[in-house]
Amino acid sequence: MSKLGARFSQAAQAALDVFAAISGAYYSRKYATLTRRLGLPRYAESDRRGFVVIQIDGLAHPYLQAAIEQGYAPNIQRLLRRGTLTLHSWRSGLPSSTPAAQAGIMYGANDNIPAFRWYDKARGESVVCTFPAPLHAIRARLPDRGPGLLRGGSSLMNMFDGDAATSIFTVGALHQKRFFEGVRGIGFLLLFLLNPIRTVKTGVLSLWEYLVDLFQRTRARLRNQYPRPMAATFPFLRVLSNVILREIQTFAVLLDIYRGVPSIYTTYFGYDELAHSYGPTSRVAFRALHAIDARIRQIDALRRMGLTRDYDLFVLSDHGMTPSVPFEHAYGQTLGQFVRQAAGQARQLSEAATTWTRDSLGPYYLLEELRAIEDNAVPTLRHIPAKIRQLVAARVGREPEEGEIWKADQHGDLLVLNSGPMSHVYLNVSNRQLDLSEIAAFFPDLVGSLLAHPGIGLVMGREMGQVYVMSSQGLALLGDRPQVEGTDPLAQQPDRALSAAQLERLALFPNAGDLILMGSYDAPAQTISCFEPQWACHGGMGGPQELAFMLKPATIDWDVDSVGQATEIYALFAAQYAP
């Protein structure tokens, strides 16, 4: 039996080798044609290992574990069972948001990125991390940044490019490349003919996604159920991010692996978008994760063929997410309206929470690609992509303006900029940060009213360079000589020392608010008060919103579990893959 078993094993291995050779030849020919049509160069074969990073935006470590247990991530589960990858948790630091996390991962620096939205008092501008100009400025001003993680590589569907040679669907790239810009005439038809199954599947999945969304929204509305999406454009954005762009970016990653690009980083944000609207463990969000898991399987399968070079595979998140209750839904007014009431009704309010958020990146990317197709189309067919572009722009209200920012003369004297469960409040009576004593002089009742509100858990401010964290029950002075009066506001934090250090760092950023507010966290219900209209959120503290995950090759010995800040992830990659 042992000889028979050995012969059977040899025959099975030979059959697998033949299949691998046939598959390799097929994919080599197919992707060779595609890369030529897209005008993409192929890298020379190399013995140096490359890496592929797949980021699943907003997926907390405990929710990935829940998804695996419920069968929504069968490929990830298979990789773990085989011992190919190992699963670890790490803390993203504050703010727990994509701009800060990706800057930390890609450059090793994320100072003075206090939130997704903030106000630069010196320049008189409010910054929203959505379009190129603000992100270019952030990258240029990052102190002590290291060489980008993706030098010579590719950035696909990210906020920052990590100094990549090729950047597609990357909002903060200095030299953005449109995916279809090199394709002309009959080349578009050839792209579809070479991928007929993918093309048909994308159309079918788009229609199915829209019908599923229509059913879910209608049922929730008739039953008056929450969580449910609040934005009118949500169905379109859901189809776009969760199907169309997902398929294009997967296709682009596969092409890059064939081309032998040394470093590849891509972000899937479909789970994050649906979790904000339905909850992080909802069936809707986990279905999006299941689809991402299937794309990971495709990418891993081509990676293992080693067509040009060997690759290490990493799957990670940039931060987590915590179930939430929207502040306005719970209390009948927005946070900005309450702050104005507490400061005095005569105050002129500017509040930002939902204008051109990450949801808008999908339409932005699609509009750019349609412009590329329109530019390259023959004159007789140019009206088709032009019409589609107009329809897309109409669905999202308008086309985004490059680097859209507010000017000083459009602001009131009270600015409330919300980013999930964290808000930066700016009192526009000075072009510098105000101390708590100065705030008390201008707005005597403001801090006390904020502390008394049940939807606000923490209020932070500064006095002579020292950071104070306050709750309705007590006060903590952070820094070299810490003090506590009353009940410690940070007593419930899992790692009190780490939380205190991160809060102090955040509050001392030059662009941090005069006051920084954190939504109250209900530990028994495991929900947080969110200052945006979201049913799950991130950006501050409370719950697993800081708890990211990493799946790494079992052969690489990294102490991921001790990471307390996204910048430490950069150091791990830089040491492993430095040229």
NUPATOR-898480 format. One record per residue (C-alpha): residue in one letter; residue number from 1; x, y, z. Coordinates in steps of 0.001 Angstrom, whole numbers, plus 500000, padded with zeros to 6 digits. Layout:
[site A NUM [X Y Z]];
...
END
This chain:
[site M 1 [500000 500000 500000]];
[site S 2 [502874 502381 500743]];
[site K 3 [504317 501927 497229]];
[site L 4 [500844 502403 495703]];
[site G 5 [500293 505495 497804]];
[site A 6 [503638 506906 496787]];
[site R 7 [502907 506307 493111]];
[site F 8 [499470 507893 493467]];
[site S 9 [501027 510894 495170]];
[site Q 10 [503609 511237 492392]];
[site A 11 [500895 510987 489722]];
[site A 12 [498752 513585 491491]];
[site Q 13 [501725 515927 491796]];
[site A 14 [502566 515440 488113]];
[site A 15 [498961 516225 487166]];
[site L 16 [499051 519369 489294]];
[site D 17 [502328 520417 487679]];
[site V 18 [500828 519965 484208]];
[site F 19 [497744 521942 485224]];
[site A 20 [499919 524684 486718]];
[site A 21 [501999 524850 483547]];
[site I 22 [498888 525086 481349]];
[site S 23 [497345 527707 483647]];
[site G 24 [500584 529678 483745]];
[site A 25 [500853 529654 479952]];
[site Y 26 [497197 530720 479607]];
[site Y 27 [497460 533587 482068]];
[site S 28 [500814 534689 480669]];
[site R 29 [499391 535001 477163]];
[site K 30 [496157 536617 478345]];
[site Y 31 [497793 539198 480618]];
[site A 32 [500544 539910 478110]];
[site T 33 [497885 541087 475661]];
[site L 34 [496069 543082 478319]];
[site T 35 [499164 544874 479574]];
[site R 36 [500110 545854 476024]];
[site R 37 [496640 547245 475389]];
[site L 38 [496727 549206 478637]];
[site G 39 [500185 550551 477879]];
[site L 40 [501717 549041 481038]];
[site P 41 [505343 547851 481050]];
[site R 42 [506389 544447 482365]];
[site Y 43 [509142 544242 484933]];
[site A 44 [512152 541977 484434]];
[site E 45 [511998 538685 486296]];
[site S 46 [513575 539000 489712]];
[site D 47 [514689 536796 492595]];
[site R 48 [513800 539569 495038]];
[site R 49 [510507 538871 496790]];
[site G 50 [507735 541352 496326]];
[site F 51 [504680 541921 498483]];
[site V 52 [500956 542406 497957]];
[site V 53 [498991 544243 500650]];
[site I 54 [495205 543956 500567]];
[site Q 55 [493567 546411 502946]];
[site I 56 [489962 545840 504017]];
[site D 57 [488863 549273 505162]];
[site G 58 [487314 549498 508626]];
[site L 59 [487248 545788 509531]];
[site A 60 [487976 545306 513234]];
[site H 61 [489862 542224 514416]];
[site P 62 [486941 540787 516462]];
[site Y 63 [484547 541265 513547]];
[site L 64 [486874 539409 511178]];
[site Q 65 [486902 536561 513677]];
[site A 66 [483094 536654 513797]];
[site A 67 [482900 536626 509991]];
[site I 68 [485220 533609 509814]];
[site E 69 [483136 531728 512391]];
[site Q 70 [479927 532494 510462]];
[site G 71 [481389 531341 507129]];
[site Y 72 [481705 534743 505438]];
[site A 73 [485473 534486 504890]];
[site P 74 [486088 530880 503751]];
[site N 75 [489275 531679 501827]];
[site I 76 [490855 533495 504764]];
[site Q 77 [489842 530603 506985]];
[site R 78 [491464 528168 504555]];
[site L 79 [494725 530161 504515]];
[site L 80 [494761 530140 508323]];
[site R 81 [494059 526405 508560]];
[site R 82 [496843 525637 506108]];
[site G 83 [499226 527736 508145]];
[site T 84 [499983 529973 505168]];
[site L 85 [498998 533110 507089]];
[site T 86 [498700 533960 510773]];
[site L 87 [496152 536370 512272]];
[site H 88 [497110 539213 514617]];
[site S 89 [495489 542324 516104]];
[site W 90 [497118 545751 516377]];
[site R 91 [496056 549236 517443]];
[site S 92 [495823 551951 514821]];
[site G 93 [496254 554881 517215]];
[site L 94 [494331 558174 517152]];
[site P 95 [492613 559254 515079]];
[site S 96 [491367 555822 514034]];
[site S 97 [490747 556909 510448]];
[site T 98 [492076 556005 507014]];
[site P 99 [494122 559185 506297]];
[site A 100 [496111 558908 509532]];
[site A 101 [496473 555128 509315]];
[site Q 102 [497575 555042 505669]];
[site A 103 [500009 557919 506125]];
[site G 104 [501504 556004 509035]];
[site I 105 [501686 552715 507145]];
[site M 106 [503038 554190 503909]];
[site Y 107 [505407 556885 505196]];
[site G 108 [506016 556104 508861]];
[site A 109 [504630 559513 509875]];
[site N 110 [501127 560856 510504]];
[site D 111 [501626 563898 512723]];
[site N 112 [499104 566740 512532]];
[site I 113 [496375 564647 510915]];
[site P 114 [493880 565179 513747]];
[site A 115 [490807 563664 512026]];
[site F 116 [489137 563116 508655]];
[site R 117 [488074 566789 508780]];
[site W 118 [489731 569688 510543]];
[site Y 119 [490277 573440 510382]];
[site D 120 [493609 575123 509750]];
[site K 121 [493293 578385 511688]];
[site A 122 [496496 579865 510274]];
[site R 123 [495303 579408 506687]];
[site G 124 [491617 579943 507354]];
[site E 125 [490700 576683 505614]];
[site S 126 [488754 573589 506543]];
[site V 127 [490399 570430 505249]];
[site V 128 [488471 567329 504169]];
[site C 129 [490567 564269 503284]];
[site T 130 [488709 563487 500095]];
[site F 131 [490309 565157 497074]];
[site P 132 [493871 565527 495793]];
[site A 133 [494885 569047 496857]];
[site P 134 [494410 568617 500638]];
[site L 135 [496092 565201 500617]];
[site H 136 [499015 566523 498555]];
[site A 137 [499471 569254 501151]];
[site I 138 [499285 566752 504018]];
[site R 139 [501923 564548 502433]];
[site A 140 [504219 567490 501718]];
[site R 141 [504005 568645 505345]];
[site L 142 [504529 565256 507021]];
[site P 143 [507513 565740 509343]];
[site D 144 [510235 563078 509469]];
[site R 145 [508530 560945 506842]];
[site G 146 [510492 558020 505478]];
[site P 147 [510775 556857 501879]];
[site G 148 [507391 555718 500635]];
[site L 149 [506590 552056 501208]];
[site L 150 [505646 551546 497531]];
[site R 151 [508660 553016 495741]];
[site G 152 [508745 551424 492294]];
[site G 153 [505412 549725 492974]];
[site S 154 [501676 550293 492511]];
[site S 155 [499025 552024 494571]];
[site L 156 [495446 551053 493727]];
[site M 157 [492352 552561 495367]];
[site N 158 [494182 554206 498282]];
[site M 159 [494280 557631 499910]];
[site F 160 [498088 557975 499699]];
[site D 161 [500418 556499 497082]];
[site G 162 [503467 555604 499195]];
[site D 163 [505703 557061 496430]];
[site A 164 [504442 554385 494030]];
[site A 165 [505594 554441 490417]];
[site T 166 [502023 553809 489261]];
[site S 167 [498987 555182 491096]];
[site I 168 [495468 554382 489971]];
[site F 169 [492316 555323 491912]];
[site T 170 [494588 556942 494531]];
[site V 171 [493263 560301 495575]];
[site G 172 [496461 561663 497112]];
[site A 173 [498807 560650 494271]];
[site L 174 [500946 563408 492785]];
[site H 175 [501067 561701 489385]];
[site Q 176 [497707 560005 489127]];
[site K 177 [497326 557563 486233]];
[site R 178 [493907 556711 484892]];
[site F 179 [493401 552998 484337]];
[site F 180 [492014 553311 480801]];
[site E 181 [494039 556293 479628]];
[site G 182 [496313 554231 477372]];
[site V 183 [493519 552275 475681]];
[site R 184 [492251 553466 472320]];
[site G 185 [489744 552421 469729]];
[site I 186 [489391 548670 469297]];
[site G 187 [491480 548149 472439]];
[site F 188 [488413 548638 474650]];
[site L 189 [486526 545936 472780]];
[site L 190 [489493 543608 473107]];
[site L 191 [489621 544170 476865]];
[site F 192 [486034 543002 477195]];
[site L 193 [486482 540066 474804]];
[site L 194 [489498 538831 476763]];
[site N 195 [487444 538977 479968]];
[site P 196 [483896 538059 478888]];
[site I 197 [483064 536207 482100]];
[site R 198 [484293 539069 484289]];
[site T 199 [482431 541619 482149]];
[site V 200 [479124 539737 482231]];
[site K 201 [479556 538951 485928]];
[site T 202 [480109 542624 486749]];
[site G 203 [476889 543589 484980]];
[site V 204 [474858 540842 486653]];
[site L 205 [476322 541581 490088]];
[site S 206 [475613 545297 489680]];
[site L 207 [471962 544653 488883]];
[site W 208 [471652 542151 491713]];
[site E 209 [473304 544532 494192]];
[site Y 210 [470879 547289 493244]];
[site L 211 [467828 545007 493618]];
[site V 212 [469057 543705 496972]];
[site D 213 [469588 547267 498187]];
[site L 214 [466124 548291 496994]];
[site F 215 [464556 545377 498869]];
[site Q 216 [466509 546017 502075]];
[site R 217 [465839 549747 502126]];
[site T 218 [462138 549318 501355]];
[site R 219 [461664 546675 504055]];
[site A 220 [463508 548780 506651]];
[site R 221 [461474 551865 505770]];
[site L 222 [458120 550042 505924]];
[site R 223 [459028 548491 509284]];
[site N 224 [460613 551744 510512]];
[site Q 225 [463756 549770 511323]];
[site Y 226 [467246 551006 512067]];
[site P 227 [470106 550774 511194]];
[site R 228 [469457 551781 507602]];
[site P 229 [471114 554105 505074]];
[site M 230 [470211 557778 505233]];
[site A 231 [471723 559159 502022]];
[site A 232 [469582 559316 498872]];
[site T 233 [472613 558458 496711]];
[site F 234 [473409 555306 498710]];
[site P 235 [472103 552701 496172]];
[site F 236 [474287 554128 493407]];
[site L 237 [477328 554400 495668]];
[site R 238 [476792 550856 496908]];
[site V 239 [476767 549379 493410]];
[site L 240 [479749 551466 492409]];
[site S 241 [482026 550700 495378]];
[site N 242 [480831 547185 496137]];
[site V 243 [480795 545845 492555]];
[site I 244 [482146 547998 489726]];
[site L 245 [485266 549490 491301]];
[site R 246 [485890 546285 493251]];
[site E 247 [486083 544315 489995]];
[site I 248 [488283 546897 488266]];
[site Q 249 [490760 547085 491148]];
[site T 250 [490964 543280 491372]];
[site F 251 [491674 543175 487651]];
[site A 252 [494388 545816 488122]];
[site V 253 [496048 543870 490967]];
[site L 254 [496101 540702 488842]];
[site L 255 [497743 542615 486012]];
[site D 256 [500357 544015 488387]];
[site I 257 [501196 540561 489707]];
[site Y 258 [501662 539319 486145]];
[site R 259 [503847 542356 485373]];
[site G 260 [506064 541639 488371]];
[site V 261 [505494 544952 490148]];
[site P 262 [507674 544725 493293]];
[site S 263 [505135 546194 495755]];
[site I 264 [501352 546383 495413]];
[site Y 265 [498899 547950 497869]];
[site T 266 [495136 548091 497316]];
[site T 267 [492173 548991 499537]];
[site Y 268 [488715 547439 499361]];
[site F 269 [486265 549820 501023]];
[site G 270 [482928 548099 500266]];
[site Y 271 [482686 546575 503749]];
[site D 272 [483358 549932 505412]];
[site E 273 [480666 551738 503417]];
[site L 274 [477977 549150 504173]];
[site A 275 [478988 548746 507817]];
[site H 276 [478528 552502 508365]];
[site S 277 [474918 552164 507207]];
[site Y 278 [473898 548726 508493]];
[site G 279 [476330 547899 511304]];
[site P 280 [479703 546113 511361]];
[site T 281 [478308 542611 511940]];
[site S 282 [475202 542985 509790]];
[site R 283 [474504 540433 507094]];
[site V 284 [474781 543216 504507]];
[site A 285 [478313 544177 505599]];
[site F 286 [479426 540555 505947]];
[site R 287 [478150 539800 502424]];
[site A 288 [480428 542562 501161]];
[site L 289 [483287 540991 503110]];
[site H 290 [482454 537602 501568]];
[site A 291 [482829 539113 498099]];
[site I 292 [486176 540672 499064]];
[site D 293 [487289 537296 500414]];
[site A 294 [486567 535776 496980]];
[site R 295 [488773 538432 495314]];
[site I 296 [491545 537649 497789]];
[site R 297 [491329 534032 496599]];
[site Q 298 [491777 535140 492964]];
[site I 299 [494741 537338 493830]];
[site D 300 [496351 534646 495966]];
[site A 301 [495926 532030 493225]];
[site L 302 [497774 534136 490647]];
[site R 303 [500388 535177 493211]];
[site R 304 [501257 531550 493913]];
[site M 305 [501944 530872 490217]];
[site G 306 [505147 532932 490422]];
[site L 307 [504911 534109 486821]];
[site T 308 [507502 536884 487242]];
[site R 309 [508566 536953 490901]];
[site D 310 [507570 535467 494247]];
[site Y 311 [505223 537537 496399]];
[site D 312 [504353 537624 500064]];
[site L 313 [500660 538251 500769]];
[site F 314 [499384 540496 503562]];
[site V 315 [495742 541224 504391]];
[site L 316 [495102 543965 506933]];
[site S 317 [492752 546714 508033]];
[site D 318 [493622 550316 508755]];
[site H 319 [491371 550584 511820]];
[site G 320 [488244 549012 513227]];
[site M 321 [484689 550183 513756]];
[site T 322 [482240 550448 516650]];
[site P 323 [478436 550113 516461]];
[site S 324 [476901 553543 516994]];
[site V 325 [473761 555619 517354]];
[site P 326 [473733 558902 515387]];
[site F 327 [473736 561903 517720]];
[site E 328 [470965 563646 515777]];
[site H 329 [468817 560492 515759]];
[site A 330 [469140 560129 519544]];
[site Y 331 [468838 563778 520606]];
[site G 332 [466887 565515 517845]];
[site Q 333 [469636 567976 516878]];
[site T 334 [473109 567819 515400]];
[site L 335 [476157 568253 517590]];
[site G 336 [476824 571626 515959]];
[site Q 337 [473338 572850 516808]];
[site F 338 [473846 571850 520435]];
[site V 339 [477287 573502 520607]];
[site R 340 [475840 576730 519199]];
[site Q 341 [473063 576582 521765]];
[site A 342 [475600 576076 524555]];
[site A 343 [477834 578884 523262]];
[site G 344 [474972 581319 522676]];
[site Q 345 [472379 581258 519907]];
[site A 346 [473816 584393 518309]];
[site R 347 [476941 582517 517300]];
[site Q 348 [477262 581860 513575]];
[site L 349 [477742 578118 513067]];
[site S 350 [479611 576193 510383]];
[site E 351 [479260 572428 510760]];
[site A 352 [480650 569672 508558]];
[site A 353 [479818 566002 508826]];
[site T 354 [478685 564452 505569]];
[site T 355 [479738 566668 502631]];
[site W 356 [482042 564746 500253]];
[site T 357 [483207 561969 502509]];
[site R 358 [484928 558728 501530]];
[site D 359 [481620 557719 499891]];
[site S 360 [482350 560286 497196]];
[site L 361 [485635 558729 496111]];
[site G 362 [483862 556073 494041]];
[site P 363 [482066 558582 491809]];
[site Y 364 [485230 560678 491647]];
[site Y 365 [487279 557720 490379]];
[site L 366 [484576 556682 487921]];
[site L 367 [484229 560191 486509]];
[site E 368 [487981 560344 485945]];
[site E 369 [487956 557014 484090]];
[site L 370 [485013 558087 481946]];
[site R 371 [486932 561211 480983]];
[site A 372 [489845 559011 479914]];
[site I 373 [487550 556806 477823]];
[site E 374 [485883 559872 476343]];
[site D 375 [489248 561392 475412]];
[site N 376 [490423 558189 473711]];
[site A 377 [487182 557217 471958]];
[site V 378 [486751 557701 468226]];
[site P 379 [484687 560849 467467]];
[site T 380 [481597 558890 466384]];
[site L 381 [481414 557064 469739]];
[site R 382 [482611 559822 472083]];
[site H 383 [479066 560832 473000]];
[site I 384 [478473 557487 474781]];
[site P 385 [481036 557861 477637]];
[site A 386 [480209 561584 477764]];
[site K 387 [476544 560798 478387]];
[site I 388 [477395 558187 481024]];
[site R 389 [479659 560689 482784]];
[site Q 390 [476846 563245 482875]];
[site L 391 [474458 560667 484328]];
[site V 392 [476956 559705 487049]];
[site A 393 [477544 563353 487952]];
[site A 394 [473778 563908 488134]];
[site R 395 [473345 560940 490486]];
[site V 396 [475821 562329 493020]];
[site G 397 [474503 565885 492816]];
[site R 398 [477460 567503 491068]];
[site E 399 [480980 566781 489958]];
[site P 400 [483523 567259 492762]];
[site E 401 [485776 570258 492566]];
[site E 402 [489497 569656 492896]];
[site G 403 [490660 570102 496494]];
[site E 404 [487374 571534 497650]];
[site I 405 [487946 573605 500785]];
[site W 406 [486096 576354 502604]];
[site K 407 [487486 579872 502674]];
[site A 408 [487732 581937 505827]];
[site D 409 [485047 584414 504834]];
[site Q 410 [482551 581535 504488]];
[site H 411 [483029 580476 508117]];
[site G 412 [481197 581622 511180]];
[site D 413 [482804 582232 514519]];
[site L 414 [481965 578680 515621]];
[site L 415 [483166 575674 513587]];
[site V 416 [482212 572102 514423]];
[site L 417 [483958 569514 512248]];
[site N 418 [482729 565995 512888]];
[site S 419 [484602 562786 512051]];
[site G 420 [482624 559799 513302]];
[site P 421 [482520 559836 517128]];
[site M 422 [485095 562634 517375]];
[site S 423 [484582 566326 516732]];
[site H 424 [487015 569240 516638]];
[site V 425 [485390 572484 517778]];
[site Y 426 [487077 575726 516693]];
[site L 427 [486218 579108 518162]];
[site N 428 [487100 581545 515419]];
[site V 429 [487903 584482 517702]];
[site S 430 [491643 583969 517211]];
[site N 431 [493909 582479 514561]];
[site R 432 [495646 580338 517204]];
[site Q 433 [494505 577570 519517]];
[site L 434 [492734 578814 522644]];
[site D 435 [493467 577700 526191]];
[site L 436 [490628 576488 528379]];
[site S 437 [490767 579677 530446]];
[site E 438 [490352 581782 527290]];
[site I 439 [487421 579628 526158]];
[site A 440 [485801 580144 529555]];
[site A 441 [486215 583904 529169]];
[site F 442 [484572 584018 525737]];
[site F 443 [482005 581229 526300]];
[site P 444 [481391 580835 530056]];
[site D 445 [478813 578046 529853]];
[site L 446 [480206 576066 526915]];
[site V 447 [482459 573451 528554]];
[site G 448 [480030 572755 531395]];
[site S 449 [477136 572259 528974]];
[site L 450 [479193 569896 526832]];
[site L 451 [480174 567801 529845]];
[site A 452 [476557 567567 530994]];
[site H 453 [475281 566184 527675]];
[site P 454 [474746 562382 527753]];
[site G 455 [475917 561988 524133]];
[site I 456 [479353 563499 524832]];
[site G 457 [481756 561263 526745]];
[site L 458 [484978 563262 526833]];
[site V 459 [485935 566905 526371]];
[site M 460 [489611 567735 525803]];
[site G 461 [491416 571048 525860]];
[site R 462 [494763 572643 526687]];
[site E 463 [496077 575090 529246]];
[site M 464 [499617 576437 528942]];
[site G 465 [500713 573469 526842]];
[site Q 466 [499216 570801 529092]];
[site V 467 [496325 568579 528013]];
[site Y 468 [493191 568128 530111]];
[site V 469 [490689 565305 529556]];
[site M 470 [487304 565851 531210]];
[site S 471 [484129 563865 531704]];
[site S 472 [480998 564589 533689]];
[site Q 473 [482541 562703 536637]];
[site G 474 [486144 563830 536721]];
[site L 475 [489246 565331 535141]];
[site A 476 [492679 564039 534167]];
[site L 477 [495786 566096 533484]];
[site L 478 [498045 564288 531024]];
[site G 479 [501792 564557 530510]];
[site D 480 [504886 564185 532654]];
[site R 481 [503056 565056 535884]];
[site P 482 [499647 563403 535504]];
[site Q 483 [496875 564196 537964]];
[site V 484 [493293 562995 538420]];
[site E 485 [490414 564752 540116]];
[site G 486 [487226 562852 540795]];
[site T 487 [486668 559738 538687]];
[site D 488 [489411 559131 536140]];
[site P 489 [487869 559757 532674]];
[site L 490 [490216 557131 531192]];
[site A 491 [489695 554456 533846]];
[site Q 492 [487638 552257 531502]];
[site Q 493 [490213 552203 528703]];
[site P 494 [491761 548735 528100]];
[site D 495 [495269 550256 528141]];
[site R 496 [495026 553462 530129]];
[site A 497 [498650 554531 529590]];
[site L 498 [498461 554024 525799]];
[site S 499 [495147 555885 525549]];
[site A 500 [496500 558804 527584]];
[site A 501 [499607 559058 525389]];
[site Q 502 [497552 558970 522195]];
[site L 503 [495070 561578 523440]];
[site E 504 [497888 563899 524485]];
[site R 505 [499586 563525 521104]];
[site L 506 [496306 564232 519301]];
[site A 507 [495444 567299 521407]];
[site L 508 [498886 568831 520831]];
[site F 509 [498638 568691 517043]];
[site P 510 [498769 572298 515713]];
[site N 511 [495527 571770 513782]];
[site A 512 [493587 570129 516620]];
[site G 513 [490431 571902 517742]];
[site D 514 [490219 574368 520595]];
[site L 515 [488041 571675 522102]];
[site I 516 [488010 567992 521102]];
[site L 517 [484871 565993 521811]];
[site M 518 [484472 562215 521966]];
[site G 519 [481089 560524 521753]];
[site S 520 [479942 558689 524886]];
[site Y 521 [480557 554924 524867]];
[site D 522 [477905 552615 526340]];
[site A 523 [479946 549592 527432]];
[site P 524 [476986 547245 528208]];
[site A 525 [475353 547974 524834]];
[site Q 526 [478773 548222 523106]];
[site T 527 [477646 551289 521144]];
[site I 528 [479035 554789 520813]];
[site S 529 [477412 558152 520127]];
[site C 530 [478338 559179 516574]];
[site F 531 [478389 562805 515437]];
[site E 532 [477787 561754 511825]];
[site P 533 [474631 559993 510556]];
[site Q 534 [476208 556534 510819]];
[site W 535 [475229 553308 512560]];
[site A 536 [478845 552233 512958]];
[site C 537 [481780 554594 513061]];
[site H 538 [485445 555158 513767]];
[site G 539 [487820 558040 514331]];
[site G 540 [487931 558234 518110]];
[site M 541 [488014 555882 521113]];
[site G 542 [485563 553340 522456]];
[site G 543 [484930 549766 521382]];
[site P 544 [486983 548077 518643]];
[site Q 545 [487338 551119 516349]];
[site E 546 [491081 551221 517131]];
[site L 547 [491520 547447 516888]];
[site A 548 [492761 546561 513402]];
[site F 549 [493994 543165 512180]];
[site M 550 [496815 541776 510065]];
[site L 551 [497134 538467 508254]];
[site K 552 [500814 537927 507506]];
[site P 553 [502893 535063 506112]];
[site A 554 [503687 532509 508810]];
[site T 555 [507316 532566 507709]];
[site I 556 [507741 536245 508694]];
[site D 557 [508426 536802 512389]];
[site W 558 [506886 540159 513325]];
[site D 559 [505566 541205 516728]];
[site V 560 [502364 542656 515289]];
[site D 561 [500286 542251 518440]];
[site S 562 [502332 544861 520322]];
[site V 563 [501834 547577 517665]];
[site G 564 [500074 550609 519147]];
[site Q 565 [500340 553058 516252]];
[site A 566 [500083 552739 512454]];
[site T 567 [503571 554201 511988]];
[site E 568 [505015 551015 513519]];
[site I 569 [503613 548971 510625]];
[site Y 570 [505762 551017 508252]];
[site A 571 [508876 550104 510222]];
[site L 572 [508094 546387 509914]];
[site F 573 [507715 546536 506129]];
[site A 574 [510699 548833 505660]];
[site A 575 [512982 546447 507548]];
[site Q 576 [511704 543379 505652]];
[site Y 577 [511629 544747 502106]];
[site A 578 [514229 547523 502044]];
[site P 579 [516168 547360 498739]];
END
